Amino acid sequence: MGDVEVFRSFKPAALAVAFCLVLAIFSCKHTDSSAPKDSGVSIICDYTGNSIRVGESLDLTVEVNDAQPSAYTCKWSVTKGSAKTTRSDLRSYTVTPRQAGKLEVMVEIAMVSNPSDVRSATRIINVRALTDSDTGKVDIASLLSESVMSSIAEALQAGGEWKSDKGYVTVDSNGVLTVSKEDDAEDEISNGTVTAQIWAVNGEGQEVEGSRIFVEIPKYVPVESVAIQYSDGNAVSPSGVSLIPGKEVSLEAVVSPEGASGKIVTWKLIKDGNVEPADVASVSADGRLKGLLLGGAAKLVAMAGWNKSFSSKSVPIRVEANKIFIPAPVEGQAGRTMTISTGSSQKIAFDVAESVSISDMKSDDDAIAETDVGSSCISVNGEGNDGKLVIVTLTLDYGAESATETIELIIGKEIKPQSIRASNMEVHLGRPVKPAFTYNP
C-alpha cells in the first residue's frame, strides 16, 4: 500500500519531465537553423543623429555579443529604393551616399565553426540634402536617381504633386526646391537647423516610391553689414568712384558676418541728380561698373540679405562726359569702326588703355571736326552742320604693332543717338536707344 502511494505521488512529476523532453526533441527537429537571427548582432555607426548629408561618409562596424571578429564572416548590403549593393568579408563598411532619401543597411554574419548559424541586423539611415544658405534652393534632380525622377515626372503629369511637412518648403515645376523667404521660415530657422521632408504623390495621393527626401535647412544668420571695395582689395574713396565713358572697374561687396545667410549680392544704380542712372553707367551682376558717354552722377548700391533682414551700402559715382575710352586692339587686327552721334557742338577727348598710345588723328573735314593729337581731342562744330557725317581716323601704337580706329561722327540732335561697341567697350553719347550699329571685332 505504501509503495502504491509513492508511485502515485511521483507520477505527475515524471509525466512533466517526459513532456519537456519530447517537446525539446520535436523543436530541434523542426527549427530552420539557417533563418536569420537578430539577437546579439548590432550595426555601430560613428554618428549620433538619425540622418547624414549627401556626400558625407558614414563608417559602419558590426558587433556580435558572444563572438570575436575572427569567429564569423560578414556580408553587407545597402538598399536604396530598388537598387541594392553588397560587399562581403568586411568587418567595417563605409557608406558615402550620393543621393538623398532612405538607405537600408543590413549585415549578415555566419559563424566560421557553423556556417549554417546565420544572424543579421538592419539599420535605416536617412540621407538628407542641404539647401544653399544664400539662395534657399536645391535641385531635386541632383538628389534622386534618374529612374525615380522619371516616376515622379509621370506622377506629376497624371495630376500628382509635391508634398512637404513644412509650409515654407516648396518644389516648383522645374524640380527646384525653395525655402520661402517669408517671416514664418525666417523665424523658425533662426532658432537652429531645421530638417524638412518632401515627397511626390500621384493623382490618387499615393507616395511615389523613392521620392521622399530629407532636406536640411541651415540656421538663419542675418546679414549685419555690406561694404564696397575694388576687386583688388583697395578701398573706395569716400567721394566715390570716378569714371570716363567706356572705362570699366571691378568692384566687390564684402558681406558680414562671414557665415551670414543670403550672401549673394545684388547690384543696382539709383538716381542721384537729373540724369537717369541708365544713361550714366551700367553695372553687371558680378560688380563690373562701366561709364557711358552721356555721363553724370548716380549712386551704386550693393544689397545682400534675406527677407526682412537686408543690408545695403551705396557709393556715389561720377562719369565725366565727352570722353571715350579706347581699349587695346586685338593683336593683328586691321581696324575697327565706331559710330556715334555728337548731338551738338562739343569737345570729345579720347583716353586709351595703358599699353596704347595715339600717334596720329585725321579728320576728313576739319571745318566740322578738328583734331588735336597732342591732347587726344576732337572739337566738333555742330552749328549749321546737322546731319553731316565726318570720319576721324586714329592711329594706335601698342608695342611693335599698330592699328586704326575709325570714328564716324554724325552731327545733329535730330539724328537718333547710336549705341557703339568696340572690342569689350560699349558706350553711349546722347540718350541710349536700341543699337543702330554694333561692331564686333
C-alpha positions as CSV (number, residue, x, y, z in Angstrom):
1,M,0.0,0.0,0.0
2,G,2.8,2.3,0.8
3,D,4.5,1.6,-2.5
4,V,1.4,2.4,-4.4
5,E,1.1,5.8,-2.7
6,V,4.7,6.7,-3.5
7,F,4.2,5.8,-7.2
8,R,1.0,7.9,-7.3
9,S,2.7,11.0,-5.8
10,F,5.7,10.6,-8.2
11,K,3.6,10.1,-11.4
12,P,2.7,13.8,-12.2
13,A,6.4,14.9,-11.9
14,A,7.6,12.1,-14.2
15,L,5.0,13.0,-16.8
16,A,6.0,16.6,-16.8
17,V,9.7,15.8,-17.3
18,A,8.8,13.4,-20.2
19,F,6.7,16.0,-21.9
20,C,9.5,18.6,-21.8
21,L,11.9,16.0,-23.3
22,V,9.6,15.3,-26.1
23,L,8.9,19.0,-26.8
24,A,12.7,19.7,-26.9
25,I,13.3,16.8,-29.3
26,F,10.5,18.0,-31.6
27,S,11.7,21.6,-31.5
28,C,15.2,20.6,-32.6
29,K,14.0,18.6,-35.5
30,H,11.8,21.4,-36.9
31,T,13.9,24.6,-36.3
32,D,15.4,26.1,-39.5
33,S,18.9,26.9,-38.3
34,S,19.7,28.9,-41.5
35,A,17.0,31.5,-40.7
36,P,18.5,34.9,-39.8
37,K,18.6,35.8,-36.1
38,D,18.7,39.4,-34.9
39,S,19.8,38.6,-31.3
40,G,23.4,39.6,-30.4
41,V,24.2,41.5,-33.7
42,S,24.4,45.3,-33.8
43,I,25.4,47.8,-36.5
44,I,27.5,50.5,-34.9
45,C,27.7,54.0,-36.6
46,D,30.0,56.9,-35.9
47,Y,27.2,59.4,-35.7
48,T,24.5,60.1,-33.1
49,G,21.7,61.5,-35.2
50,N,19.2,59.7,-37.4
51,S,20.5,61.1,-40.7
52,I,23.6,62.2,-42.7
53,R,24.1,64.7,-45.5
54,V,24.5,63.7,-49.2
55,G,28.2,63.2,-49.8
56,E,29.1,62.6,-46.2
57,S,30.9,59.4,-45.3
58,L,29.5,57.1,-42.6
59,D,31.6,54.3,-41.1
60,L,29.7,51.2,-40.1
61,T,31.0,48.4,-38.0
62,V,29.4,45.1,-36.8
63,E,29.4,43.9,-33.2
64,V,28.5,40.4,-32.1
65,N,27.9,40.0,-28.4
66,D,29.1,36.4,-28.0
67,A,31.8,36.1,-30.6
68,Q,35.2,37.6,-31.5
69,P,35.6,39.1,-35.1
70,S,37.7,36.1,-36.1
71,A,34.8,33.8,-35.3
72,Y,32.5,34.9,-38.1
73,T,32.3,36.3,-41.7
74,C,30.3,39.3,-42.8
75,K,28.2,40.3,-45.7
76,W,26.9,43.9,-46.0
77,S,24.0,45.1,-48.2
78,V,22.8,48.6,-48.8
79,T,19.4,49.1,-50.4
80,K,18.2,52.5,-51.8
81,G,14.8,52.2,-53.5
82,S,15.1,49.2,-55.9
83,A,18.9,49.4,-56.1
84,K,21.0,47.1,-53.9
85,T,24.7,46.8,-53.5
86,T,26.6,44.1,-51.5
87,R,30.1,43.7,-50.0
88,S,31.5,40.6,-48.4
89,D,34.2,39.7,-45.9
90,L,34.5,43.2,-44.3
91,R,34.4,43.8,-40.6
92,S,33.5,47.5,-41.3
93,Y,31.8,49.3,-44.2
94,T,31.9,52.9,-45.3
95,V,28.8,54.4,-46.9
96,T,29.0,57.6,-48.9
97,P,25.5,58.3,-50.3
98,R,25.3,60.5,-53.5
99,Q,21.6,60.8,-53.4
100,A,19.1,61.8,-50.8
101,G,16.4,59.5,-49.4
102,K,16.3,56.4,-47.2
103,L,19.1,53.8,-47.0
104,E,18.5,50.4,-45.5
105,V,21.8,48.8,-44.3
106,M,21.8,45.2,-43.4
107,V,24.7,43.0,-42.2
108,E,24.6,39.2,-42.1
109,I,27.2,37.2,-40.2
110,A,27.9,33.5,-40.5
111,M,29.8,31.7,-37.7
112,V,33.0,30.0,-39.0
113,S,32.5,27.0,-36.8
114,N,29.0,26.5,-38.0
115,P,28.2,28.3,-41.4
116,S,24.5,27.5,-41.0
117,D,24.4,29.7,-38.0
118,V,23.5,33.0,-39.7
119,R,22.5,36.1,-37.9
120,S,21.6,39.6,-39.1
121,A,21.0,43.2,-38.1
122,T,19.3,46.1,-40.0
123,R,19.6,49.9,-39.7
124,I,17.7,52.6,-41.5
125,I,19.7,55.8,-42.4
126,N,18.1,58.9,-43.7
127,V,20.2,60.8,-46.2
128,R,19.4,64.5,-46.2
129,A,20.1,67.2,-48.8
130,L,21.5,70.6,-47.8
131,T,19.9,73.8,-49.1
132,D,22.1,76.6,-50.3
133,S,22.3,79.1,-47.3
134,D,22.4,82.0,-49.8
135,T,19.5,81.1,-52.1
136,G,17.5,78.6,-50.0
137,K,17.3,76.4,-53.1
138,V,18.4,72.9,-54.1
139,D,17.9,71.0,-57.4
140,I,15.9,67.8,-56.8
141,A,17.3,66.1,-59.9
142,S,20.8,66.2,-58.3
143,L,19.5,64.2,-55.3
144,L,17.5,61.4,-56.8
145,S,18.2,58.7,-59.4
146,E,17.0,59.0,-63.0
147,S,14.5,56.2,-62.6
148,V,12.9,57.9,-59.5
149,M,12.8,61.2,-61.3
150,S,11.1,59.5,-64.3
151,S,8.5,58.0,-62.0
152,I,7.9,61.4,-60.3
153,A,7.5,63.1,-63.8
154,E,4.9,60.5,-64.7
155,A,3.0,61.0,-61.4
156,L,3.0,64.8,-61.8
157,Q,1.8,64.6,-65.4
158,A,-1.1,62.4,-64.1
159,G,-2.2,65.1,-61.6
160,G,0.2,64.4,-58.8
161,E,2.1,67.0,-56.8
162,W,4.9,67.6,-54.3
163,K,4.2,67.5,-50.6
164,S,6.1,68.9,-47.7
165,D,5.9,68.8,-43.9
166,K,6.9,72.5,-43.8
167,G,4.6,75.0,-45.3
168,Y,7.5,77.2,-46.4
169,V,9.3,74.5,-48.4
170,T,8.1,74.0,-51.9
171,V,9.1,72.4,-55.2
172,D,8.4,74.2,-58.5
173,S,7.6,72.7,-61.9
174,N,11.3,72.6,-62.8
175,G,12.1,70.4,-59.8
176,V,13.8,73.2,-57.8
177,L,13.2,73.1,-54.0
178,T,12.9,76.5,-52.5
179,V,12.8,77.7,-48.9
180,S,10.4,80.6,-49.0
181,K,11.9,83.8,-47.6
182,E,8.9,84.6,-45.5
183,D,8.6,85.5,-41.9
184,D,7.5,82.1,-40.7
185,A,10.5,80.5,-42.3
186,E,12.9,83.1,-41.1
187,D,11.5,82.9,-37.5
188,E,11.8,79.1,-37.3
189,I,15.2,78.6,-38.8
190,S,16.6,81.5,-36.8
191,N,16.5,79.1,-33.8
192,G,18.7,76.5,-35.4
193,T,19.0,74.0,-38.3
194,V,15.6,72.5,-39.4
195,T,15.1,69.3,-41.3
196,A,12.1,69.2,-43.6
197,Q,10.7,66.3,-45.6
198,I,9.3,66.4,-49.1
199,W,7.8,63.7,-51.3
200,A,5.9,63.3,-54.5
201,V,2.4,61.8,-54.8
202,N,0.4,60.6,-57.8
203,G,-3.0,61.8,-58.8
204,E,-4.6,59.4,-56.2
205,G,-2.5,60.7,-53.4
206,Q,-0.1,57.7,-53.2
207,E,3.5,58.4,-52.5
208,V,5.9,57.8,-55.3
209,E,8.4,55.1,-54.2
210,G,11.9,56.6,-53.5
211,S,10.7,60.2,-53.8
212,R,10.9,61.1,-50.1
213,I,13.8,63.4,-49.3
214,F,15.1,64.8,-46.1
215,V,16.3,68.4,-46.6
216,E,18.5,70.3,-44.1
217,I,17.9,74.0,-43.9
218,P,20.9,75.7,-42.2
219,K,20.4,78.0,-39.3
220,Y,19.5,81.5,-40.5
221,V,22.2,84.1,-39.7
222,P,21.2,87.7,-40.6
223,V,23.5,90.0,-42.7
224,E,24.8,92.7,-40.5
225,S,26.7,94.9,-42.9
226,V,27.8,95.3,-46.6
227,A,31.0,97.1,-47.7
228,I,32.0,98.0,-51.2
229,Q,35.7,97.8,-52.3
230,Y,37.7,97.4,-55.5
231,S,38.2,93.7,-56.5
232,D,41.9,94.1,-55.8
233,G,41.1,94.8,-52.2
234,N,41.7,98.5,-52.3
235,A,39.1,100.7,-50.5
236,V,36.7,103.0,-52.5
237,S,37.3,106.7,-51.7
238,P,34.6,108.4,-49.6
239,S,34.0,110.6,-52.6
240,G,33.0,107.5,-54.6
241,V,34.1,106.1,-58.0
242,S,35.1,108.4,-60.9
243,L,35.0,107.0,-64.5
244,I,35.1,108.1,-68.0
245,P,32.8,106.7,-70.7
246,G,33.8,103.3,-71.8
247,K,36.1,102.7,-68.9
248,E,35.3,99.8,-66.6
249,V,36.2,99.0,-63.0
250,S,35.6,95.8,-61.0
251,L,34.0,96.1,-57.6
252,E,33.1,93.6,-54.9
253,A,30.9,93.6,-51.8
254,V,32.1,92.3,-48.5
255,V,29.2,90.8,-46.5
256,S,29.5,90.4,-42.7
257,P,29.4,88.2,-40.8
258,E,31.2,85.6,-42.8
259,G,28.6,82.9,-42.2
260,A,25.6,85.1,-42.9
261,S,22.6,83.7,-44.9
262,G,21.8,85.4,-48.2
263,K,25.4,86.5,-49.0
264,I,24.5,86.8,-52.8
265,V,24.9,90.5,-53.6
266,T,22.5,92.4,-55.8
267,W,23.9,95.5,-57.6
268,K,21.8,98.3,-58.9
269,L,22.1,102.0,-59.9
270,I,19.8,104.6,-58.4
271,K,19.3,108.2,-59.4
272,D,21.4,111.0,-58.0
273,G,20.6,114.2,-59.9
274,N,18.7,114.9,-63.1
275,V,20.2,112.2,-65.3
276,E,18.7,108.7,-65.4
277,P,21.1,106.1,-63.9
278,A,20.9,104.0,-67.1
279,D,22.4,107.0,-69.0
280,V,25.3,107.4,-66.6
281,A,26.7,103.9,-66.2
282,S,25.9,100.2,-66.3
283,V,26.7,97.5,-63.7
284,S,26.8,93.8,-64.2
285,A,25.7,91.0,-61.7
286,D,29.3,90.5,-60.6
287,G,30.0,94.2,-59.9
288,R,31.7,95.4,-63.1
289,L,30.9,99.1,-63.4
290,K,31.2,100.8,-66.8
291,G,30.8,104.5,-67.6
292,L,28.6,105.6,-70.5
293,L,29.1,108.6,-72.8
294,L,26.3,110.8,-71.6
295,G,28.0,111.0,-68.2
296,G,26.6,112.4,-65.0
297,A,26.1,111.3,-61.4
298,A,24.4,108.3,-59.9
299,K,24.6,106.0,-56.8
300,L,25.7,102.4,-56.9
301,V,24.0,100.2,-54.3
302,A,25.1,96.7,-53.2
303,M,22.5,94.8,-51.3
304,A,22.5,91.4,-49.5
305,G,20.4,89.5,-47.0
306,W,17.1,87.6,-46.7
307,N,13.5,88.8,-46.5
308,K,13.2,91.5,-43.8
309,S,16.9,91.4,-42.8
310,F,18.5,93.0,-45.9
311,S,21.6,95.3,-45.5
312,S,23.0,97.6,-48.2
313,K,25.8,100.0,-49.0
314,S,25.8,102.8,-51.6
315,V,28.7,104.8,-53.1
316,P,28.4,107.8,-55.4
317,I,29.7,107.5,-58.9
318,R,30.5,110.2,-61.4
319,V,31.2,109.7,-65.1
320,E,32.9,112.6,-67.0
321,A,31.0,113.3,-70.2
322,N,32.5,113.8,-73.7
323,K,35.3,111.3,-73.2
324,I,35.7,107.9,-74.9
325,F,37.9,105.1,-73.6
326,I,39.6,103.0,-76.3
327,P,40.9,99.6,-75.1
328,A,43.9,97.9,-76.6
329,P,43.3,96.5,-80.1
330,V,43.4,92.8,-80.7
331,E,46.9,91.9,-82.0
332,G,46.9,91.6,-85.8
333,Q,43.5,93.3,-86.1
334,A,43.3,95.6,-89.2
335,G,41.0,98.2,-87.7
336,R,37.6,98.9,-86.0
337,T,34.8,101.3,-86.7
338,M,32.7,103.2,-84.1
339,T,29.6,105.2,-84.9
340,I,28.4,108.0,-82.5
341,S,26.0,110.9,-82.6
342,T,27.5,114.1,-81.1
343,G,24.2,115.8,-80.6
344,S,25.7,119.3,-80.7
345,S,29.0,121.3,-80.7
346,Q,31.4,119.8,-78.1
347,K,34.8,118.6,-77.4
348,I,35.4,114.9,-77.3
349,A,38.6,113.5,-75.6
350,F,40.0,110.0,-76.1
351,D,41.5,108.0,-73.3
352,V,43.3,104.8,-74.2
353,A,44.5,101.7,-72.4
354,E,47.9,101.9,-70.6
355,S,49.6,99.8,-73.3
356,V,48.3,102.1,-76.2
357,S,49.2,105.5,-77.5
358,I,47.6,107.7,-80.2
359,S,50.3,108.5,-82.8
360,D,48.0,110.3,-85.3
361,M,44.5,111.7,-85.7
362,K,43.0,112.8,-89.0
363,S,39.6,114.2,-89.9
364,D,38.1,114.2,-93.4
365,D,36.5,117.6,-92.7
366,D,38.5,119.9,-90.3
367,A,35.8,122.6,-90.5
368,I,33.4,120.3,-88.7
369,A,35.7,118.1,-86.7
370,E,39.1,119.5,-85.8
371,T,41.7,117.0,-84.4
372,D,44.4,117.7,-81.9
373,V,46.7,114.6,-81.5
374,G,48.7,116.3,-78.7
375,S,45.6,116.4,-76.4
376,S,43.9,113.4,-78.0
377,C,40.8,115.5,-78.6
378,I,38.3,116.3,-81.4
379,S,36.5,119.6,-81.4
380,V,33.1,119.2,-83.0
381,N,31.3,122.3,-84.6
382,G,27.7,121.4,-84.7
383,E,26.4,124.8,-85.8
384,G,24.7,124.5,-89.2
385,N,26.1,121.0,-89.7
386,D,23.1,119.0,-88.6
387,G,23.0,115.5,-90.2
388,K,26.5,115.7,-91.6
389,L,28.9,112.7,-91.4
390,V,32.6,113.2,-90.5
391,I,35.1,110.4,-90.4
392,V,38.1,110.6,-88.0
393,T,40.8,108.1,-88.1
394,L,43.0,107.3,-85.1
395,T,46.4,105.5,-85.4
396,L,47.1,103.4,-82.3
397,D,50.5,102.1,-81.4
398,Y,50.9,99.2,-78.9
399,G,54.3,97.6,-78.6
400,A,55.6,96.7,-82.1
401,E,52.1,96.7,-83.6
402,S,49.8,99.4,-84.8
403,A,46.1,99.5,-85.6
404,T,43.5,102.1,-86.6
405,E,40.2,103.2,-85.1
406,T,37.7,104.8,-87.4
407,I,35.2,107.2,-85.7
408,E,32.1,108.1,-87.7
409,L,30.6,111.3,-86.2
410,I,27.0,112.1,-87.1
411,I,26.2,115.7,-86.3
412,G,22.9,116.9,-85.1
413,K,20.3,116.3,-82.3
414,E,17.7,115.1,-84.8
415,I,19.9,112.1,-85.5
416,K,19.0,109.3,-83.2
417,P,21.8,108.5,-80.7
418,Q,23.8,105.5,-81.6
419,S,24.9,102.7,-79.3
420,I,28.5,101.8,-80.1
421,R,30.6,98.8,-79.4
422,A,34.3,98.3,-80.0
423,S,36.1,95.3,-78.6
424,N,34.9,95.0,-75.0
425,M,33.6,98.6,-74.9
426,E,30.0,99.7,-75.1
427,V,29.3,103.4,-74.6
428,H,26.6,105.9,-75.5
429,L,26.5,109.5,-76.4
430,G,23.1,111.0,-76.0
431,R,20.1,109.1,-74.8
432,P,20.7,105.3,-75.2
433,V,18.4,103.6,-77.7
434,K,18.3,100.2,-79.3
435,P,21.7,99.9,-81.1
436,A,21.6,101.0,-84.7
437,F,25.1,100.0,-85.2
438,T,27.0,97.2,-83.5
439,Y,30.6,96.3,-84.2
440,N,32.1,93.0,-83.1
441,P,35.8,92.8,-83.9
